[in-house]
Amino acid sequence: MQAYRGKTIEEVIQLLAKYKGKIIAGGTDLIIDLRNGKLTSDTLIDISSIEELRRVEEYDETINIGAATTFTQIIENPLFQENLYGLKRACNTVGSPQIRNKGTIGGNIANGSPAADSIPPLLCLDSIIVLESIKGKREIGLEDYYKDNISIKEDELIISVQFKKPDKGQILSFAKLGLRKALAISRLSIATLLELDENNKVKTIKIASGSLGRYPMREPIVEEFLLGRELTVDVTDKAVKVLQQVMGERLGGRSTLPYKRIAVERIFKEALGDGLKRLKGVEIW
Ligand SMILES: Cc1cc2nc3c(=O)[nH]c(=O)nc-3n(C[C@H](O)[C@H](O)[C@H](O)COP(=O)(O)OP(=O)(O)OC[C@H]3O[C@@H](n4cnc5c(N)ncnc54)[C@H](O)[C@@H]3O)c2cc1C
C-alpha cells in the first residue's frame, strides 16, 4: 500500500487521476474500512494538510465550507452561533471530542450514512457540493446526491459544501436521539429551518431527517402541512402525525419502526421548539 500527502488541491487532482487512490481526510470512517479489509484501492491520498480545504469562507450571500474542515472547526466558528446554530449543534453531537477533532464535513458527506449528523441541517440550507477532477468542476445539489444516488467518481475530490446564508429571521435547529450519550451514531435526527411572518404563521419551513430512511432526506409533506399555519400545540401534534404516517410508509415492516414512531415525536418537537424559542422566546411544549 502506498500513501501520499497532498499539499495542494491541484496535486491531489493529479494523484487521483494517476492512481485512482482513496482520499483520506480525518480517517475516522476510512481506517475502520481499512482494518475490516473493505478498502478497494491500494493508494491513499491524504488531504488533511491542505489549508484551502480546511476553512470556512463567508461571502455576501453564501457560505463555503471546505471539505476537509473538521467538526471542531465548525463548532468553534462564530458564524455558526446565531441563526446557523443548528449546524453547530449537529457537529457538536458527532462522536467524541477526538472524532470531532479529526472527522470532516466532506468525509461525512462522502460516507453517505443515513445517520450522518451534519447532513440534515445542510439539506435544510439547500446546500450544494462542489467536486473537482482533472476534467474540471461540477456541482451537485446535496439533496439530489442522496436521492438520485449520484456517485462521486473515482478521480473526483469534494472541494466544498456551499449554501446561501439564511435570512435574519430564519433559524436553523437540530435535535438528535443517540443510542448512547457518548460516541452515539445518531439513530434519529431532525433539522428544521423556520421563519414566521408578522402574524406568527409559518412563512418558511424546511425539515430534514436522518435515519428515517435509506439516506438523510427532506420531508416535503410535513413542510407543506406546516406552511402558513400557526405553530400551536394542536398544529404541531398534527404535523407529528403526518411525519409518522410518511415514515411509516417509508420504513415499512422494519423492526425499528415502532420505536422510531414514538421517538420521532420528541425529536421533531425539540427541533421545532428550539427554532420557536430562538425566534420568539416562547416555549409551547
Ligand atoms: C467512534 C465513532 C463515532 C462516530 N460518531 C459519529 C456521529 O455521532 N455522527 C456522525 O455523523 N458520524 C459519526 N462517525 C463517523 C465519522 O466520524 C464521520 O462520518 C466523519 O465525518 C468522517 O470524516 P473523515 O474526515 O474522518 O472521513 P474519512 O474517514 O477520511 O473518509 C471517509 C470516506 O469519505 C471519503 N472522503 C473524505 N473526504 C473526501 C473528499 N474531500 N472528497 C472525496 N471523498 C472524500 C474517503 O475516501 C472515505 O471513503 C463516528 C465514527 C467513529 C469512529
The ligand as an SDF file (V2000), in Angstrom:
LIG
                    3D

 53 58  0  0  0  0  0  0  0  0999 V2000
  -16.3300    6.1880   17.3020 C   0  0  0  0  0  0  0  0  0  0  0  0
  -17.0040    6.9020   16.1600 C   0  0  0  0  0  0  0  0  0  0  0  0
  -18.1300    7.6770   16.4000 C   0  0  0  0  0  0  0  0  0  0  0  0
  -18.7500    8.3450   15.3550 C   0  0  0  0  0  0  0  0  0  0  0  0
  -19.8620    9.0930   15.6250 N   0  0  0  0  0  0  0  0  0  0  0  0
  -20.4790    9.7460   14.6290 C   0  0  0  0  0  0  0  0  0  0  0  0
  -21.6480   10.5180   14.8970 C   0  0  0  0  0  0  0  0  0  0  0  0
  -22.1150   10.6260   16.0260 O   0  0  0  0  0  0  0  0  0  0  0  0
  -22.2350   11.1550   13.8460 N   0  0  0  0  0  0  0  0  0  0  0  0
  -21.7290   11.0750   12.5730 C   0  0  0  0  0  0  0  0  0  0  0  0
  -22.3080   11.6930   11.6630 O   0  0  0  0  0  0  0  0  0  0  0  0
  -20.6330   10.3360   12.2840 N   0  0  0  0  0  0  0  0  0  0  0  0
  -20.0080    9.6680   13.2740 C   0  0  0  0  0  0  0  0  0  0  0  0
  -18.9000    8.9040   12.9960 N   0  0  0  0  0  0  0  0  0  0  0  0
  -18.4610    8.7490   11.5960 C   0  0  0  0  0  0  0  0  0  0  0  0
  -17.3450    9.7100   11.1010 C   0  0  0  0  0  0  0  0  0  0  0  0
  -16.6250   10.3140   12.1540 O   0  0  0  0  0  0  0  0  0  0  0  0
  -17.8930   10.7930   10.1780 C   0  0  0  0  0  0  0  0  0  0  0  0
  -18.5890   10.2000    9.0830 O   0  0  0  0  0  0  0  0  0  0  0  0
  -16.7880   11.7330    9.6320 C   0  0  0  0  0  0  0  0  0  0  0  0
  -17.4190   12.8860    9.1320 O   0  0  0  0  0  0  0  0  0  0  0  0
  -15.9360   11.1420    8.5280 C   0  0  0  0  0  0  0  0  0  0  0  0
  -14.9960   12.1410    8.1380 O   0  0  0  0  0  0  0  0  0  0  0  0
  -13.4480   11.7850    7.9370 P   0  0  0  0  0  0  0  0  0  0  0  0
  -12.7680   13.0350    7.5530 O   0  0  0  0  0  0  0  0  0  0  0  0
  -12.9200   11.0820    9.1240 O   0  0  0  0  0  0  0  0  0  0  0  0
  -13.5650   10.7980    6.6910 O   0  0  0  0  0  0  0  0  0  0  0  0
  -12.5040    9.6800    6.2200 P   0  0  0  0  0  0  0  0  0  0  0  0
  -12.5960    8.5230    7.1380 O   0  0  0  0  0  0  0  0  0  0  0  0
  -11.1740   10.2880    5.9870 O   0  0  0  0  0  0  0  0  0  0  0  0
  -13.1850    9.3190    4.8170 O   0  0  0  0  0  0  0  0  0  0  0  0
  -14.4560    8.7180    4.7650 C   0  0  0  0  0  0  0  0  0  0  0  0
  -14.8300    8.4590    3.2930 C   0  0  0  0  0  0  0  0  0  0  0  0
  -15.0230    9.6940    2.6230 O   0  0  0  0  0  0  0  0  0  0  0  0
  -14.1210    9.8350    1.5270 C   0  0  0  0  0  0  0  0  0  0  0  0
  -13.7160   11.2560    1.5270 N   0  0  0  0  0  0  0  0  0  0  0  0
  -13.3420   12.0050    2.5960 C   0  0  0  0  0  0  0  0  0  0  0  0
  -13.1350   13.2840    2.2170 N   0  0  0  0  0  0  0  0  0  0  0  0
  -13.3740   13.3310    0.8860 C   0  0  0  0  0  0  0  0  0  0  0  0
  -13.3250   14.3840   -0.0870 C   0  0  0  0  0  0  0  0  0  0  0  0
  -12.9950   15.6410    0.2390 N   0  0  0  0  0  0  0  0  0  0  0  0
  -13.6370   14.0810   -1.3680 N   0  0  0  0  0  0  0  0  0  0  0  0
  -13.9960   12.8260   -1.7230 C   0  0  0  0  0  0  0  0  0  0  0  0
  -14.0650   11.7920   -0.8490 N   0  0  0  0  0  0  0  0  0  0  0  0
  -13.7520   12.0440    0.4400 C   0  0  0  0  0  0  0  0  0  0  0  0
  -12.9660    8.8650    1.8310 C   0  0  0  0  0  0  0  0  0  0  0  0
  -12.3230    8.4270    0.6480 O   0  0  0  0  0  0  0  0  0  0  0  0
  -13.7410    7.7410    2.5170 C   0  0  0  0  0  0  0  0  0  0  0  0
  -14.3610    6.9200    1.5600 O   0  0  0  0  0  0  0  0  0  0  0  0
  -18.2420    8.2400   14.0230 C   0  0  0  0  0  0  0  0  0  0  0  0
  -17.0820    7.4690   13.7870 C   0  0  0  0  0  0  0  0  0  0  0  0
  -16.4660    6.8080   14.8320 C   0  0  0  0  0  0  0  0  0  0  0  0
  -15.2280    6.0090   14.5530 C   0  0  0  0  0  0  0  0  0  0  0  0
  1  2  1  0
  2  3  1  0
  2 52  2  0
  3  4  2  0
  4  5  1  0
  4 50  1  0
  5  6  2  0
  6  7  1  0
  6 13  1  0
  7  8  2  0
  7  9  1  0
  9 10  1  0
 10 11  2  0
 10 12  1  0
 12 13  2  0
 13 14  1  0
 14 15  1  0
 14 50  1  0
 15 16  1  0
 16 17  1  0
 16 18  1  0
 18 19  1  0
 18 20  1  0
 20 21  1  0
 20 22  1  0
 22 23  1  0
 23 24  1  0
 24 25  2  0
 24 26  1  0
 24 27  1  0
 27 28  1  0
 28 29  2  0
 28 30  1  0
 28 31  1  0
 31 32  1  0
 32 33  1  0
 33 34  1  0
 33 48  1  0
 34 35  1  0
 35 36  1  0
 35 46  1  0
 36 37  1  0
 36 45  1  0
 37 38  2  0
 38 39  1  0
 39 40  1  0
 39 45  2  0
 40 41  1  0
 40 42  2  0
 42 43  1  0
 43 44  2  0
 44 45  1  0
 46 47  1  0
 46 48  1  0
 48 49  1  0
 50 51  2  0
 51 52  1  0
 52 53  1  0
M  END
$$$$
